[in-house]
Amino acid sequence: MKCGDVCLANYPFTDFSAAKVRPVLIVSADRFNIGTDLVVLPISSAPAANDPYSIFLPTTSPDFRRSGLRYSSAIKWTKPLTISKSVLPRRLGSLSTSFLQQVQAAVKDLFA
């Protein structure tokens, strides 16, 4: 699994009360991904309109076809999580380098 891959993951709610299987985007660098953990961002298929904390991926985008997703979605860039590769049952697809760079730039703003 590498940076830019879209996978399914057993992703916990922010209060850790439960978890659900949802798509995620791997955003950690490939040199980090050789270990047992990855840094991912959740992907929502029910994005709120004009959410400033999401990067949208509509079905009309060329990246959407590569992603393996079923519906227009939003990358939740303010919710990074380190998870074990063992909770990623399968890879769905991947995003282009240019789309991934847009997501990574937003994530970097969290720490600026």
N, C-alpha and C positions, 0 to 999 in steps of 0.2 A: 504494500500500500504506500502511496506517495502523495506528496503535496498536490492538491488540486483534485484528488479523487473524491467522488461522492459515494458514500457507503450508507448502509443501514446500521444503526447502533441502538443499544438499549440505553437511552438517554434519560438521566434523572431530572425531575422537576427541581427548580432552584432551592426549594425548601427540603429536598430529599425525602419527601413524604411518599413518593412513588416514582416510577419510571415508565417510559413507553418506548416502543420501537419507532424510531423516526429517522429520516435521512439526515446526514451530517456531511459537512465539507471538511476534509483534512487540510489544515493550514500550517502545520508545523513543517519545518525544513526537512528535506529528505535525509540529511545527515543525522537528525534527531530521530527520524522514523525507523532507523535500523534497530532500535531498542524495542522494548515491549509496550511502550506507551506512545500515544499520539495526541496532538492538540487539535480539537475539532470545534466547529461551530454548528449549531442546530439549524436546520432548514425547515421552515414552516410552509405548509400548503394553504394556510388561511391567513395571509398577510393583511395587516390593518392598512387601510388607505393612507398614503403619505407618511408612513412610519419613518422618522428620521434615523432610526436605529436598525434599519434593514436595508439590504441591497436586493433589489427585485430582479427576478429571473422569469420574464414572461415566456409563454409558449412560443411567441414569435421570434425570440432570440435564437441565433444560431447555436449559442451555448446550451440552450435548453435541450436540443436534440441530442447533444453529447452527454448530458447529465444523467440520463436514465430516469429522470423524474417523470411523474404522470401529470402534474398540474403546475400552473404558474406558482412560483414559490418565492420565498424571501429568505435570504441568508441573514441570520440574527448575529451581526458582528460584535455585539456587546456582551455575548454570552459564551466566551471561550471556555473549554473544559478539557482537562487532560484525562484521557481514558485509556484503558488497556485495549490492545488489539483484539483480545479475546472476546470483547463485547461487540465486535463488528462482524455480524454473520455473513455479510456479502457486500461486494462492490457493485454499484449501479452504473457508474460512468465517471466522467471527469469534466472539468471546466477548462477553458482555454487559459493560456498564460496571461492574456490581457485582462480577462475577467477576474482571475485570481489576484492579480496585482491591485486591482481596484478594491477587492475585499481586504487584502493585507494592508493597504494604506489606511483603510478605515480602522482596522484593529490597532494599528500603531498609534492612532489618535487617542485610544484609550489610555495610553501610557505616556503621552506627551505632556 
